[in-house]
Amino acid sequence: MQEQQLLDLSLQRRNELLVGIALVLIVLGFLVWFQKKNHEKLKDAHLQLEKAHALTQEQNRKIQTQADHLNEINQALTKANQFRDKIFSVISHDLRAPFSSLHSIIQLWDKKMLTEEELQEVMPMIAKDTHSLSLMLNNLLIWSREQMGVEEVQKSTFNLEDLVNESVELLNSQITHKKT
């Protein structure tokens, strides 16, 4: 009987051990399955991160290209502004001299410091200065319209010698005023 009890007990222990091993195997199987699911989720997340990273890099390249392009445009605009400022400086200087001489003559006439004969002597110079001012202002207006794209450039032929002689005459009157 003792042997039978020992045998029953041994069988019971074996059964308990088998049930324990089965439970451990089930738990291990569940853990493996759970780990595999987590691994798949992590793999999907990694792929999404790689896609997002690639997209970010592409966007960064586009942004850098746009920034480079904007820098080039900014440099061109800076040069254009410097050119514009230089042109306005030259134009204002060229306009200031004739206006200054006209203003001086008008002040002298207004203060009765010029005689009628002296005024008659300077009238041709006044006419020439006002004509040159009118030409300069007209050319400036044409140029500004062209810069704004309002008007198309109209090409024409002209005598270069006449243009040079006219420019020399304009400059001679300014030189004469500066000497006095």
C-alpha positions in Angstrom: 0.0 0.0 0.0 2.8 2.3 0.8 4.2 1.5 -2.5 0.9 2.3 -4.1 0.7 5.6 -2.3 4.3 6.3 -3.2 3.4 5.5 -6.8 0.3 7.6 -6.7 2.2 10.4 -5.1 4.9 10.1 -7.7 2.3 10.1 -10.4 0.6 13.1 -8.8 4.0 14.9 -8.7 4.7 14.1 -12.3 1.2 15.3 -13.3 1.8 18.5 -11.3 5.1 18.9 -12.9 3.7 18.3 -16.4 0.9 20.8 -15.7 3.5 23.3 -14.4 5.7 22.7 -17.4 2.6 23.1 -19.7 1.7 26.4 -17.9 5.3 27.6 -18.2 5.3 26.7 -21.9 1.9 28.4 -22.4 3.2 31.6 -20.6 6.5 31.4 -22.7 4.5 31.0 -25.9 2.3 34.0 -24.9 5.5 36.0 -24.2 7.0 35.0 -27.5 3.8 35.9 -29.3 3.6 39.2 -27.4 7.3 40.0 -28.1 6.8 39.3 -31.8 3.8 41.6 -31.9 5.8 44.3 -30.2 8.7 43.7 -32.6 6.4 44.1 -35.6 5.0 47.4 -34.1 8.5 48.6 -33.5 9.5 47.7 -37.0 6.5 49.6 -38.5 7.3 52.6 -36.3 11.0 52.4 -37.4 9.9 52.3 -41.1 7.6 55.3 -40.5 10.4 57.2 -38.8 12.8 56.4 -41.7 10.1 57.8 -44.1 9.6 60.9 -42.0 13.4 61.3 -41.8 13.7 61.0 -45.6 10.9 63.5 -46.1 12.4 65.9 -43.6 15.8 65.7 -45.4 14.1 66.3 -48.7 12.3 69.3 -47.3 15.5 70.6 -45.8 17.2 70.3 -49.2 14.3 72.2 -50.8 14.4 74.8 -48.1 18.2 75.2 -48.5 17.8 75.5 -52.3 15.1 78.2 -51.7 17.3 79.9 -49.2 20.3 79.9 -51.7 18.0 81.3 -54.4 16.7 84.0 -52.1 20.2 84.9 -51.1 21.1 85.2 -54.8 18.0 87.4 -55.4 18.9 89.4 -52.3 22.4 90.0 -53.6 21.1 91.1 -57.0 18.6 93.4 -55.3 21.4 94.9 -53.2 23.4 95.5 -56.3 20.4 97.0 -58.0 19.7 99.3 -55.1 23.3 100.4 -55.0 23.2 101.1 -58.7 19.9 103.0 -58.2 21.4 105.0 -55.4 24.4 105.9 -57.5 22.2 106.9 -60.4 20.1 109.1 -58.2 23.2 110.7 -56.7 24.5 111.5 -60.2 21.0 112.8 -61.4 20.6 114.9 -58.3 24.0 116.4 -58.8 23.3 117.1 -62.5 20.0 118.7 -61.6 21.2 120.7 -58.7 23.8 122.7 -60.6 21.4 124.3 -63.2 18.7 124.8 -60.5 21.2 126.5 -58.3 22.4 128.9 -61.0 18.7 129.7 -61.9 17.9 130.2 -58.3 20.9 132.6 -57.9 20.0 134.6 -61.0 16.4 134.9 -59.9 17.4 136.0 -56.4 19.7 138.6 -57.9 17.0 139.9 -60.1 14.5 139.9 -57.3 16.8 141.9 -55.1 17.4 144.3 -57.9 21.1 143.5 -58.0 21.0 142.7 -61.8 20.5 145.4 -64.3 18.3 144.9 -67.4 21.4 144.6 -69.5 22.9 142.0 -67.3 19.7 140.1 -67.3 19.6 140.2 -71.0 23.1 138.8 -71.1 22.2 135.8 -68.8 18.8 135.1 -70.5 20.4 132.8 -73.2 22.2 130.9 -70.4 18.9 130.6 -68.5 17.2 129.4 -71.6 19.9 126.8 -72.2 19.8 125.7 -68.6 16.0 125.3 -68.5 16.2 123.4 -71.8 18.9 121.1 -70.4 16.9 120.6 -67.2 13.8 119.8 -69.3 15.8 117.2 -71.3 17.2 115.6 -68.2 13.9 115.4 -66.5 12.2 114.0 -69.6 15.0 111.4 -69.9 14.6 110.5 -66.2 10.9 110.0 -66.6 11.4 107.8 -69.7 14.0 105.8 -67.8 11.8 105.4 -64.7 8.9 104.2 -66.9 11.1 101.7 -68.5 12.3 100.5 -65.1 8.7 99.9 -64.0 7.9 98.1 -67.2 5.2 100.6 -68.1 6.6 101.5 -71.5 8.5 99.5 -74.1 11.9 100.8 -75.3 11.6 102.6 -78.6 14.8 102.4 -80.6 15.7 105.2 -82.8 18.8 106.4 -84.8 20.5 109.6 -83.9 23.7 111.5 -84.8 26.3 110.7 -82.2 28.3 113.9 -82.9 25.2 116.1 -82.3 24.6 114.3 -79.0 28.2 114.7 -77.9 28.2 118.4 -78.9 25.0 118.9 -76.9 26.4 117.2 -73.9 29.6 119.3 -74.1 27.5 122.5 -74.3 25.5 121.5 -71.2 28.7 120.7 -69.3 30.4 123.8 -70.5 27.7 126.0 -69.0 28.0 124.1 -65.7 31.8 124.4 -65.8 31.6 128.1 -66.4 29.2 128.5 -63.4 31.6 126.5 -61.2 34.5 128.7 -62.2 32.7 131.9 -61.2 
